[in-house]
């Protein structure tokens, strides 16, 4: 759960220094890569959904 919180904070650019240090000392790189890819995928799907709703068919 901490990995997803850290990825979300980093995604929006609001990660604080203590969490960043915790992530580098305790986190696994593979977990952050997977969570980051999932966050980007969800973001792209949301953008496509919003554009589909706004643009006329």
Biopython code that builds the backbone (N, CA, C, O; Angstrom):
import numpy as np
from Bio.PDB.StructureBuilder import StructureBuilder

atoms = [
    (1, "UNK", "N", (0.820, -1.192, 0.000)),
    (1, "UNK", "CA", (0.000, 0.000, 0.000)),
    (1, "UNK", "C", (0.869, 1.263, 0.000)),
    (1, "UNK", "O", (0.524, 2.259, -0.636)),
    (2, "UNK", "N", (1.982, 1.216, 0.707)),
    (2, "UNK", "CA", (2.883, 2.367, 0.714)),
    (2, "UNK", "C", (3.449, 2.643, -0.672)),
    (2, "UNK", "O", (3.711, 3.791, -1.032)),
    (3, "UNK", "N", (3.634, 1.576, -1.444)),
    (3, "UNK", "CA", (4.159, 1.753, -2.799)),
    (3, "UNK", "C", (3.178, 2.543, -3.650)),
    (3, "UNK", "O", (3.587, 3.441, -4.385)),
    (4, "UNK", "N", (1.894, 2.228, -3.566)),
    (4, "UNK", "CA", (0.902, 2.948, -4.357)),
    (4, "UNK", "C", (0.766, 4.394, -3.904)),
    (4, "UNK", "O", (0.571, 5.290, -4.726)),
    (5, "UNK", "N", (0.869, 4.626, -2.588)),
    (5, "UNK", "CA", (0.833, 6.001, -2.084)),
    (5, "UNK", "C", (2.025, 6.795, -2.610)),
    (5, "UNK", "O", (1.882, 7.950, -3.011)),
    (6, "UNK", "N", (3.181, 6.181, -2.607)),
    (6, "UNK", "CA", (4.385, 6.863, -3.078)),
    (6, "UNK", "C", (4.331, 7.143, -4.571)),
    (6, "UNK", "O", (4.740, 8.210, -5.028)),
    (7, "UNK", "N", (3.824, 6.180, -5.324)),
    (7, "UNK", "CA", (3.701, 6.374, -6.769)),
    (7, "UNK", "C", (2.696, 7.477, -7.080)),
    (7, "UNK", "O", (2.927, 8.302, -7.964)),
    (8, "UNK", "N", (1.581, 7.491, -6.354)),
    (8, "UNK", "CA", (0.581, 8.539, -6.564)),
    (8, "UNK", "C", (1.146, 9.910, -6.214)),
    (8, "UNK", "O", (0.921, 10.878, -6.940)),
    (9, "UNK", "N", (1.874, 9.999, -5.113)),
    (9, "UNK", "CA", (2.476, 11.279, -4.721)),
    (9, "UNK", "C", (3.514, 11.722, -5.749)),
    (9, "UNK", "O", (3.572, 12.899, -6.103)),
    (10, "UNK", "N", (4.317, 10.801, -6.220)),
    (10, "UNK", "CA", (5.323, 11.137, -7.227)),
    (10, "UNK", "C", (4.672, 11.506, -8.559)),
    (10, "UNK", "O", (5.173, 12.368, -9.282)),
    (11, "UNK", "N", (3.566, 10.859, -8.878)),
    (11, "UNK", "CA", (2.851, 11.130, -10.119)),
    (11, "UNK", "C", (2.381, 12.580, -10.173)),
    (11, "UNK", "O", (2.396, 13.212, -11.229)),
    (12, "UNK", "N", (1.957, 13.104, -9.001)),
    (12, "UNK", "CA", (1.499, 14.488, -8.929)),
    (12, "UNK", "C", (2.597, 15.442, -8.486)),
    (12, "UNK", "O", (2.378, 16.653, -8.445)),
    (13, "UNK", "N", (3.775, 14.920, -8.152)),
    (13, "UNK", "CA", (4.914, 15.758, -7.811)),
    (13, "UNK", "C", (4.880, 16.324, -6.409)),
    (13, "UNK", "O", (5.401, 17.417, -6.183)),
    (14, "UNK", "N", (4.283, 15.620, -5.452)),
    (14, "UNK", "CA", (4.170, 16.131, -4.094)),
    (14, "UNK", "C", (4.814, 15.195, -3.066)),
    (14, "UNK", "O", (4.419, 15.207, -1.900)),
    (15, "UNK", "N", (5.768, 14.409, -3.463)),
    (15, "UNK", "CA", (6.439, 13.481, -2.552)),
    (15, "UNK", "C", (7.327, 14.256, -1.583)),
    (15, "UNK", "O", (8.103, 15.108, -2.016)),
    (16, "UNK", "N", (7.231, 13.978, -0.280)),
    (16, "UNK", "CA", (8.097, 14.674, 0.664)),
    (16, "UNK", "C", (9.397, 13.895, 0.866)),
    (16, "UNK", "O", (9.505, 12.733, 0.475)),
    (17, "UNK", "N", (10.366, 14.547, 1.473)),
    (17, "UNK", "CA", (11.710, 13.997, 1.575)),
    (17, "UNK", "C", (11.762, 12.744, 2.450)),
    (17, "UNK", "O", (12.483, 11.805, 2.116)),
    (18, "UNK", "N", (11.030, 12.702, 3.542)),
    (18, "UNK", "CA", (11.081, 11.529, 4.422)),
    (18, "UNK", "C", (10.502, 10.293, 3.736)),
    (18, "UNK", "O", (11.023, 9.190, 3.896)),
    (19, "UNK", "N", (9.429, 10.477, 2.975)),
    (19, "UNK", "CA", (8.865, 9.334, 2.234)),
    (19, "UNK", "C", (9.805, 8.879, 1.120)),
    (19, "UNK", "O", (9.926, 7.683, 0.855)),
    (20, "UNK", "N", (10.460, 9.823, 0.480)),
    (20, "UNK", "CA", (11.414, 9.466, -0.577)),
    (20, "UNK", "C", (12.559, 8.637, -0.002)),
    (20, "UNK", "O", (12.960, 7.636, -0.595)),
    (21, "UNK", "N", (13.085, 9.048, 1.147)),
    (21, "UNK", "CA", (14.164, 8.294, 1.788)),
    (21, "UNK", "C", (13.687, 6.904, 2.189)),
    (21, "UNK", "O", (14.420, 5.928, 2.027)),
    (22, "UNK", "N", (12.457, 6.802, 2.713)),
    (22, "UNK", "CA", (11.899, 5.504, 3.086)),
    (22, "UNK", "C", (11.771, 4.602, 1.860)),
    (22, "UNK", "O", (12.075, 3.410, 1.922)),
    (23, "UNK", "N", (11.320, 5.179, 0.750)),
    (23, "UNK", "CA", (11.144, 4.391, -0.471)),
    (23, "UNK", "C", (12.468, 3.840, -0.974)),
    (23, "UNK", "O", (12.541, 2.685, -1.395)),
    (24, "UNK", "N", (13.521, 4.661, -0.933)),
    (24, "UNK", "CA", (14.817, 4.197, -1.421)),
    (24, "UNK", "C", (15.451, 3.176, -0.494)),
    (24, "UNK", "O", (16.221, 2.329, -0.946)),
    (25, "UNK", "N", (15.143, 3.238, 0.794)),
    (25, "UNK", "CA", (15.764, 2.288, 1.717)),
    (25, "UNK", "C", (14.958, 0.998, 1.864)),
    (25, "UNK", "O", (15.545, -0.064, 2.073)),
    (26, "UNK", "N", (13.639, 1.063, 1.761)),
    (26, "UNK", "CA", (12.807, -0.116, 2.025)),
    (26, "UNK", "C", (12.110, -0.685, 0.798)),
    (26, "UNK", "O", (11.783, -1.871, 0.768)),
    (27, "UNK", "N", (11.881, 0.143, -0.213)),
    (27, "UNK", "CA", (11.091, -0.299, -1.357)),
    (27, "UNK", "C", (11.880, -1.118, -2.358)),
    (27, "UNK", "O", (13.106, -1.037, -2.426)),
    (28, "UNK", "N", (11.155, -1.908, -3.135)),
    (28, "UNK", "CA", (11.767, -2.694, -4.214)),
    (28, "UNK", "C", (11.496, -2.001, -5.541)),
    (28, "UNK", "O", (10.378, -1.555, -5.801)),
    (29, "UNK", "N", (12.499, -1.915, -6.358)),
    (29, "UNK", "CA", (12.391, -1.235, -7.642)),
    (29, "UNK", "C", (11.298, -1.842, -8.512)),
    (29, "UNK", "O", (10.548, -1.111, -9.158)),
    (30, "UNK", "N", (11.198, -3.155, -8.537)),
    (30, "UNK", "CA", (10.195, -3.818, -9.379)),
    (30, "UNK", "C", (8.773, -3.425, -8.974)),
    (30, "UNK", "O", (7.902, -3.273, -9.830)),
    (31, "UNK", "N", (8.539, -3.262, -7.669)),
    (31, "UNK", "CA", (7.207, -2.857, -7.203)),
    (31, "UNK", "C", (6.869, -1.449, -7.681)),
    (31, "UNK", "O", (5.737, -1.177, -8.081)),
    (32, "UNK", "N", (7.851, -0.563, -7.635)),
    (32, "UNK", "CA", (7.612, 0.806, -8.082)),
    (32, "UNK", "C", (7.399, 0.880, -9.595)),
    (32, "UNK", "O", (6.585, 1.674, -10.067)),
    (33, "UNK", "N", (8.114, 0.071, -10.343)),
    (33, "UNK", "CA", (7.944, 0.055, -11.795)),
    (33, "UNK", "C", (6.551, -0.453, -12.153)),
    (33, "UNK", "O", (5.874, 0.140, -12.993)),
    (34, "UNK", "N", (6.121, -1.539, -11.530)),
    (34, "UNK", "CA", (4.797, -2.091, -11.816)),
    (34, "UNK", "C", (3.702, -1.112, -11.416)),
    (34, "UNK", "O", (2.760, -0.890, -12.177)),
    (35, "UNK", "N", (3.818, -0.525, -10.227)),
    (35, "UNK", "CA", (2.809, 0.441, -9.766)),
    (35, "UNK", "C", (2.798, 1.677, -10.660)),
    (35, "UNK", "O", (1.733, 2.225, -10.943)),
    (36, "UNK", "N", (3.954, 2.113, -11.098)),
    (36, "UNK", "CA", (4.032, 3.265, -11.998)),
    (36, "UNK", "C", (3.390, 2.984, -13.343)),
    (36, "UNK", "O", (2.675, 3.828, -13.882)),
    (37, "UNK", "N", (3.642, 1.806, -13.887)),
    (37, "UNK", "CA", (3.027, 1.438, -15.166)),
    (37, "UNK", "C", (1.511, 1.332, -15.039)),
    (37, "UNK", "O", (0.779, 1.750, -15.937)),
    (38, "UNK", "N", (1.043, 0.776, -13.932)),
    (38, "UNK", "CA", (-0.409, 0.700, -13.702)),
    (38, "UNK", "C", (-1.013, 2.096, -13.583)),
    (38, "UNK", "O", (-2.093, 2.351, -14.118)),
    (39, "UNK", "N", (-0.326, 3.001, -12.887)),
    (39, "UNK", "CA", (-0.824, 4.373, -12.738)),
    (39, "UNK", "C", (-0.908, 5.070, -14.091)),
    (39, "UNK", "O", (-1.883, 5.769, -14.370)),
    (40, "UNK", "N", (0.094, 4.887, -14.922)),
    (40, "UNK", "CA", (0.083, 5.498, -16.255)),
    (40, "UNK", "C", (-1.024, 4.896, -17.108)),
    (40, "UNK", "O", (-1.701, 5.622, -17.837)),
    (41, "UNK", "N", (-1.219, 3.596, -17.032)),
    (41, "UNK", "CA", (-2.274, 2.932, -17.790)),
    (41, "UNK", "C", (-3.651, 3.438, -17.365)),
    (41, "UNK", "O", (-4.500, 3.718, -18.211)),
    (42, "UNK", "N", (-3.870, 3.554, -16.063)),
    (42, "UNK", "CA", (-5.148, 4.081, -15.565)),
    (42, "UNK", "C", (-5.339, 5.524, -16.022)),
    (42, "UNK", "O", (-6.443, 5.906, -16.412)),
    (43, "UNK", "N", (-4.290, 6.320, -15.980)),
    (43, "UNK", "CA", (-4.363, 7.712, -16.423)),
    (43, "UNK", "C", (-4.747, 7.800, -17.899)),
    (43, "UNK", "O", (-5.596, 8.611, -18.270)),
    (44, "UNK", "N", (-4.135, 6.982, -18.733)),
    (44, "UNK", "CA", (-4.433, 6.997, -20.177)),
    (44, "UNK", "C", (-5.874, 6.557, -20.430)),
    (44, "UNK", "O", (-6.564, 7.158, -21.252)),
    (45, "UNK", "N", (-6.333, 5.522, -19.737)),
    (45, "UNK", "CA", (-7.715, 5.063, -19.904)),
    (45, "UNK", "C", (-8.693, 6.157, -19.497)),
    (45, "UNK", "O", (-9.706, 6.366, -20.165)),
    (46, "UNK", "N", (-8.395, 6.853, -18.407)),
    (46, "UNK", "CA", (-9.263, 7.959, -17.968)),
    (46, "UNK", "C", (-9.287, 9.079, -18.999)),
    (46, "UNK", "O", (-10.348, 9.635, -19.283)),
    (47, "UNK", "N", (-8.131, 9.417, -19.563)),
    (47, "UNK", "CA", (-8.094, 10.450, -20.593)),
    (47, "UNK", "C", (-8.913, 10.055, -21.819)),
    (47, "UNK", "O", (-9.649, 10.873, -22.371)),
    (48, "UNK", "N", (-8.783, 8.817, -22.236)),
    (48, "UNK", "CA", (-9.549, 8.339, -23.389)),
    (48, "UNK", "C", (-11.040, 8.385, -23.086)),
    (48, "UNK", "O", (-11.833, 8.760, -23.949)),
    (49, "UNK", "N", (-11.432, 8.009, -21.869)),
    (49, "UNK", "CA", (-12.846, 8.036, -21.494)),
    (49, "UNK", "C", (-13.387, 9.460, -21.489)),
    (49, "UNK", "O", (-14.496, 9.697, -21.966)),
    (50, "UNK", "N", (-12.629, 10.403, -20.960)),
    (50, "UNK", "CA", (-13.070, 11.805, -20.926)),
    (50, "UNK", "C", (-13.193, 12.365, -22.335)),
    (50, "UNK", "O", (-14.168, 13.045, -22.655)),
    (51, "UNK", "N", (-12.216, 12.081, -23.167)),
    (51, "UNK", "CA", (-12.258, 12.588, -24.557)),
    (51, "UNK", "C", (-13.446, 11.962, -25.295)),
    (51, "UNK", "O", (-14.118, 12.638, -26.074)),
    (52, "UNK", "N", (-13.702, 10.699, -25.057)),
    (52, "UNK", "CA", (-14.843, 10.032, -25.710)),
    (52, "UNK", "C", (-16.167, 10.645, -25.288)),
    (52, "UNK", "O", (-17.086, 10.753, -26.100)),
    (53, "UNK", "N", (-16.276, 11.044, -24.044)),
    (53, "UNK", "CA", (-17.506, 11.660, -23.557)),
    (53, "UNK", "C", (-17.683, 13.076, -24.084)),
    (53, "UNK", "O", (-18.807, 13.511, -24.336)),
    (54, "UNK", "N", (-16.581, 13.795, -24.249)),
    (54, "UNK", "CA", (-16.657, 15.205, -24.650)),
    (54, "UNK", "C", (-16.843, 15.352, -26.161)),
    (54, "UNK", "O", (-17.614, 16.195, -26.620)),
    (55, "UNK", "N", (-16.146, 14.544, -26.911)),
    (55, "UNK", "CA", (-16.195, 14.645, -28.374)),
    (55, "UNK", "C", (-17.473, 13.990, -28.899)),
    (55, "UNK", "O", (-17.837, 12.895, -28.469)),
    (56, "UNK", "N", (-18.145, 14.656, -29.819)),
    (56, "UNK", "CA", (-19.331, 14.026, -30.424)),
    (56, "UNK", "C", (-18.933, 12.831, -31.298)),
    (56, "UNK", "O", (-17.841, 12.807, -31.866)),
    (57, "UNK", "N", (-19.795, 11.876, -31.398)),
    (57, "UNK", "CA", (-19.514, 10.665, -32.178)),
    (57, "UNK", "C", (-19.427, 10.958, -33.645)),
    (57, "UNK", "O", (-19.196, 10.050, -34.444)),
]
sb = StructureBuilder()
sb.init_structure("model")
sb.init_model(0)
sb.init_chain("A")
sb.init_seg("    ")
for serial, (resi, resn, name, xyz) in enumerate(atoms, 1):
    if name == "N":
        sb.init_residue(resn, " ", resi, " ")
    sb.init_atom(name, np.array(xyz, "f"), 0.0, 1.0, " ", f" {name:<3s}", serial, name[0])
structure = sb.get_structure()
